[in-house]
Amino acid sequence: MANVDKNLFPPETFRETDPQPQQAAPPAPHAVGPLYAALRRRFEAAGLPDAATTASQLLARAAEVPPLELPLHYRDTLPPGVLRRLLSAADRVAAGEPPQYVIGEVNFMGLRIKTDPRALVPRPETELLVETVLCDDIISRRPDARIADVGTGSGCIALALAAQLPKATIIATDIDTAALDLARENAVALGLSARIEFMAADLLDGLPAGSLDAVVSNPPYVPSADYLRLPGRIRFHEPRRALEAGKDGLDIIRRLIPRAAQALSPGGVLFLEIGSDQSTHLKALLQNHGFGAILVRRDYQGVERIVKAVRCS
Ligand SMILES: C[S@@+](CC[C@H](N)C(=O)[O-])C[C@H]1O[C@@H](n2cnc3c(N)ncnc32)[C@H](O)[C@@H]1O
């Protein structure tokens, strides 16, 4: 235990809480089971909302096993170098870095997406946006659709669409060239770079009028006052430009709707991820710019999260 920080692993951490077979000796303090308990407690004390998941993800990565198989390795000990790296990763998480940046990747729609401070961490709500596109009738009827992902960030949406729609053409734009670099790296790592055209652009600049069948976007939509109240884990680490969008959070969406109306062909579809309380205002904006058949979908927390609208002919 020479390498183990005594603050991270106080003596009581190692007390056995699970019933153990009578003759079995307790696992070593730096075995997987006690390490999991210690990490979980440390992350709970640091106020992480998903301390247990983060502890198991970090540990599973260190032990090179799937998180669900960790209990099978309860007594396995980690080699000293691996343990040192795990503890230093735990320090970063406890100090407030997003666990996804520390781990370096997330699973998004079954794809391993590299994550770092160049782009927003892909969120589960955004999987719902992609699912909505994939299940849409108009998209199913046009397998060779031309689809733009506006504000691609890590590339998660564009990559998931490219993986699921093998005949579609995907165009991914972002105003932030560092984020675009990360998206390109992800495309190469996933063998999808030939399927996606990456463009450094403000929204849909450079795309001809009527050239798209669908526009998909998870734009910045956090009102400025709400942004200032976000946890430090988000505010001090993830790009501000990916989140904040003016007083009512609609600065980017307000500009995107008329540009999407122009870039879409008649009957083309706009899919947006939005913030809570934005749908009423958005419906009016969409109608004013020639969109109809507007549908709003709630996320699994019951919050209105996805808007779909069709460009009228
Ligand atoms: C909420 S993040 C979404 C990232 C990624 N699509 C996702 O869902 O995880 C918004 C993205 O929009 C980009 N962005 C902000 N303003 C933009 C603009 N005017 N034109 C294009 N992209 C913009 C940001 O750089 C950021 O990558």
The ligand as a Gaussian input file, in Angstrom:
#p B3LYP/6-31G(d) Opt

LIG

0 1
 C      -24.188000      21.644000     -27.650000
 S      -22.713000      21.480000     -28.608000
 C      -23.103000      19.996000     -29.490000
 C      -21.918000      19.161000     -29.857000
 C      -22.309000      17.787000     -30.425000
 N      -23.111000      17.915000     -31.607000
 C      -23.070000      16.999000     -29.373000
 O      -24.285000      16.833000     -29.541000
 O      -22.460000      16.541000     -28.396000
 C      -22.894000      22.766000     -29.780000
 C      -21.812000      22.866000     -30.844000
 O      -22.173000      23.947000     -31.713000
 C      -20.999000      24.643000     -32.081000
 N      -21.393000      25.996000     -32.487000
 C      -21.668000      27.077000     -31.719000
 N      -21.998000      28.118000     -32.485000
 C      -21.943000      27.693000     -33.777000
 C      -22.176000      28.317000     -35.028000
 N      -22.560000      29.605000     -35.112000
 N      -22.014000      27.604000     -36.161000
 C      -21.636000      26.284000     -36.089000
 N      -21.392000      25.649000     -34.930000
 C      -21.549000      26.343000     -33.786000
 C      -20.121000      24.595000     -30.846000
 O      -18.778000      24.825000     -31.178000
 C      -20.411000      23.187000     -30.338000
 O      -19.501000      22.261000     -30.873000

